[in-house]
Amino acid sequence: MDSLLWALMGVIAGACIAAQAPINASLGRALEVPVAAAAVSFLAGGVALWALAFLFSYLTSTTINYGAPAPWTFVAGGLLGAFYVFSNITLTPLMGAAAVMALSVTGQLIGGLFLDKIGFMGMAVREISVGRIAGAVLLVAGAVMIRVL
């Protein structure tokens, strides 16, 4: 049952990203500077996440250990996320939400296959199988069909 709930959470997160793209694109048009929309999006998300972090820290009596992670990890994820959000804000009005999401998911899958293969950042190594390659090819074909047809 837990696996089903985690999978459902992943699907809901994907739907949130799909909705986020046109919302942020609209914000970018209104602000007339797309990167400003990305900044506003990250500011709002950052405030909400810090509030949750402090709440969970308090509720679980767990101190946030700022000294444990490698310093570069404090900015790397945020910079990658900022590029993703900025790209969505820029591309959604040009290509449509479905095409942008299809291309984003394709990039995520290809990147995920590579990161699994090398065991990036201590993840378990998962070999690239024929089934995984076939899934990636089908997704790329779907992205092309959504964009071209």
Buried (B, 14 or more C-beta within 10 A) or exposed (E): EEEEEEEEEEEEEBEEBBEBBBBBBBBBEEBEEBBBBBBBBBEEEEEEEEEEEEEEEEEEEEEEEEEEEEEEEEEEEEEEBBEBBBBBBBBBBEBBBBBBBBBBBBBBBEEBBEBBEEEEEEEEEEEEEEEBEEEBEEBBEEBBEBBEE
